[in-house]
Amino acid sequence: MTSFGPVTGNVIGPVQFSGGHVSFSQGSSGAGVQVVKGSQIWYVDKNSGLGSSGDGLSWDKAFLTVTEAIAAAGNYDIIFIGQGVYDEATYPLVITQTGLKIIGAGSSGYNWGPCSLKSSSSTETIMEIDASQVEIAGLGFNLYTDAKAGIVVGASATVYKTHIHDCFFGCSAAGNAEGEVGIAIGCDETGAQGSFDAVDTHVERCGFHYLATAAISVYGTRTKINDCMIWSNSSGIDFTATGVNRACNMAINNYLIARGGAGTGIKIASTEPTDGTLLVAHNAIANFGTANITAGKGDAGTINNTTYADGGEGYVDCT
């Protein structure tokens, strides 16, 4: 049995840790998280048993709220959030730090994860991203009591290179429409066209459950949406507009199904995009009452999508 005291410099492996708990307080990399030199890691654990917040620099002295961690964090820092449902005192949580990573304890976008942010008011948006290179992963966004949106990307500033993955957006009660929009990209919290662009937003491996307006509303440039699962009673993915100033969007390999045969699966703006500015490909879409894909949009780049009607409801087969 070997015990390490204080270690400086490089340690040449292999090094094996057997049993027990291994904690890297700062500067770790190589476990799926890349850390910029000089960045700080912050910890949030509402179930820490401390009774009050620590300094947030370790699990043993974690913050009790996400709000505290965001206030403390700087550019390119990382926030790790432990298991639990976090109902913050004030929303939205506004991200203004370039390169900030917020990583929750959830492991899959397809389930209601063990780590979530919960809204409790009909006027709330949970998170606004107003900085570039932000990453959000492993979090549930519990849009309770008809809250506005889970995440608004580019709410108060044009942002670049947002990455949202392995998250879940929806309500805690099956069958209800809680919240307006899961993710609003270059849109406001209701899914309408926003004042700022969200360039190169990437949404992948996320789950969406019964949002009142749309799972994802897009009015951004070069948005990429892939490998998401959407259960909807409204619109699934809504490309609000794809004009020449906010073009080149993609929705690929997503799965969408409507509850009760309502809404539109993938909705494309009434003014058809210029050729080469939108690709909707290899999606499986079923049971949307208005259309599985907005009708008459063949030139917009709808390719090899599998669509299914239920009970004779209308759909467009763009295969």
N, C-alpha and C positions, 0 to 999 in steps of 0.2 A: 504494500500500500504506500502510495506516494502522496505527500502533501505539498502543495505549492505555497510558498510565501509570496511576497511582492515580486513580480516579474517585469523586467523591462527589456526592450529590444525584441528581436524576432525569436520565436520558438520553433525549432525545426522538428516536424512530426516524424512518424505518426504519433498522435496523442489520443488515447482512448479514455473516455469517461464512463465508468460503469456504475449504474444506479445513482440514486440521489438526484439533486436538482442542480443544473448548471445555469448560471445567470451571467450574461455579459452586460455590464452596466452601461457601457458606452462604446461607440465605435465599432460595432460588430458588422460583419458583412459575410456574404456567401451562403446565407440561409434563405435565399429568395428575396432578400432586402439589400439594396445597395445604398451605402451611406457616403455622402460627400464629405471630404476631409474637413474637419472642423465643425461638422454638424452635431446637434445635440439630440439625444433620444429622451422623450418624455413618456411617462407612464400614468395611465388612468385606471383606477380600480375602485368602483363604488362599494365593492364587497371586501375591501381590504381589512375591515375590522378595526381600523385606526380610530374611528370616531371623528376625526378631523383630517383635513388634507395635509400631506407632507410637502416636501419640496418638489415632488414629481420626478426626481432623478433616478428612482429605482422602484421596483414593485413593492418593496418593503416600505417605501415612503411615497406612495403614489398619490396623485391628485384624486379627489372624489368625483370631480366633474370634468367633462370634456371642455367646457367653457374655460376653465382655469388653464388647461393645457394649451388651448389655442391662444390665449392671452400671453402665455409665457414663450411660445415657440417663435423662432426666427426663420429666416429663409433657409430652405433645404433641411430643416429639422424633420424628425419623425415622431409621431404620436402613436403609441401602442395603447389600445383600449381593451381592458379585460372584460370578461363575461358579465352580462347584466343588461337590463333595460334602463337607459339613461333618459330621464325626463328633465331636460335642462330648464332652468328658471327663465331664461330669455332666449328667444329665437328671433331671427335666424342666426345660426353660427356663421360668421362672415370670415372667409379665408382671404387674407391679403398678402400672405407670405409666399414668395416665389419658391417653387419646388417643394412645398410642404407635402409630406406623406402622412395620411391618417389611416391606420390599419387596425381593424377590429378583430375580435376573436372568432368571428364566423369563418367557416371554411368553404362555403358554397353559396353561390347566388341562386340556387334552385330550392332552398329551404329557408323557412323563417329561422334565422340563425340565432345563436346564443348571445349575440352582442348587437344591440339595436338602439337607435335614437328614436324617441317617441314624442310626438306632438300631441298637445291636449287642447288645442284651440282651433276654431274654424278659420282663424285669420293667419295662421302660422305657415311659413316655409321653414323647413328644418335647416338647410344649409345653402349659402350662396358662395360661389367661387369667383373671386375677383382678382385672381393672380394666375400667372402662367406656370406650366409644368407641375400642376398639382395632381396627386394620386390619391384616390379613395378606394379602399378595398376591405372586404370582409365585414361590412356593416349592414344591418337592417335599418330601413327607414319606415317607421311605423306611423303612417299618416292617419291618425285617429281623428274621428269626428269631423270629417270633411275639411282637413287641413289643405293648404294650397299646393305645395310641391315638396318633393323630397330634396332635390338639388336643382338650383338654378345656376347654370354655367354662363358667366358673363353678365351678371345682373347689373353691375355698376361700372364695368370697364371691359374693353375688348381683351380677351385672354387667348392663350395659345397652349396647345399640347396638354389638355386635361385627359387623364386616364382614370376611368371608373370601371371597376371590375369586381366580380364575385360578390355583388351586393344584392339586396332584396328590397323592393319597394312595394308597399301596399298597406293593407289593413290587417288588424289582428283578428277580426271576425269574418269568417268565410261568407261570401255572398253579398257583402256590403261594398258600396262604392265609397271608399274613404280617401279623400284627397283628389285634387284636380289632375296633377301631372306627376309622374315618377321623376323623370329628368327633363328639364327644360333647357335646351341648348340654343343659346342666342335668342331665347324667348323670355317673356316675363313669366311670373308664377302661375298664370292661367293658361299658358301655352300659346298666347298671342305673340306676334312679332315684337321682339325687343329692340332696344336702342343700341345695343352693342353686339359685336360679332364674337363667336366662340370658334376659333380656328383650330382644326386638327384635334377635335374631341374624339376620343375612342371609348366606346362602351362595349364591354364584352362579358359573357358568362354571367349576366345578371338576370334575376327573376322579377316579374311584375305581376301584381295581383289586384285586378279590379280597380282601376283608376277612373274617375268620372269623366275626364276629358281625353286623355291619351296616356299610354305608358311612357312614350318618349315623344316630345315635340321638338322639331328641328327647324331652326332658321339660322344655321351656322355654315361655315365654309369648311369643306373637306371633313365632314363628320363620318365616322366609321362605326357601324353597329353590327356586331356579329355574335352568334352563338348565344342569343338571349332566349328566354322562355317567357311568353306573355299570355296571361289569362285576362281577358278584357270584357267589359260590358260597354265599351265606347270605341275609340280608335286605338289601334295598337301602336304603330309608328306613324306619326303625322309630319310629313315634309311640308311645313307650313308654306314655304316659298323657296324656290331654287333659282332665283334670278342670276344674272351674270356676275353680280357682285358677291353672292354667297352661293357658290356652286360646288360641284364635284363631291357629292355625298354618296354614301354606299350603305345598303342594308343587305347583309349576306348571311346565309345559314342560320336564320332565326326561325323560331316555332311560335305560331300565334293561333289562339283559339278564342272564339267569342262565347260568352255566357249568354244564353237566351237568344242567340242569333241577332245581335245588335251591332251597330256601328260599321266601321271600315277597318279592315286589317292593316293594310299599308296605304295611307292616304297621300296622294300627290296633289300639289297645288293645282287650282283650276287653270292657271296659265301654264301650259305645258313647258317643261324645261327644254333648253337648247340641247340638241344631241351631244352626248358626251359629258353632261353635267350631273347625271344621276344614274346609279346602277342599283337595281333591286333584283337580286339573283339568288337562286337556290334556297328560297324560303318555303316553309310549309305553313299554309294558312287555311283555317277552316271555320265555317259556321258564322261568318259575319253577314248580317242581314242586308246592309246596303251594298257592300262589295268587299270581296277579299282583297282585291287590289283595285284602286280607282280606275274606272272604265276609260278606255280610249287613250291610254298612256303608253302605247307600244314603243313610240320613239324615245320615251324617257329612259329606256334601258332596262325594261322588265324582261328578264331572261331566265328560263328554266325554273320557274316557281311552280310548286305543286299546290293546287287549290282544290278545296272540297266544299260542296254545298251540303246543307242539312235541311231536310224537309222542303226542298224545292226553292230555297232562298237564293237570291241573286248572287252571282259571283263572276269574276273574270278569270279565265284560264289562260295565263300568259306563259305557255310552255313552248 
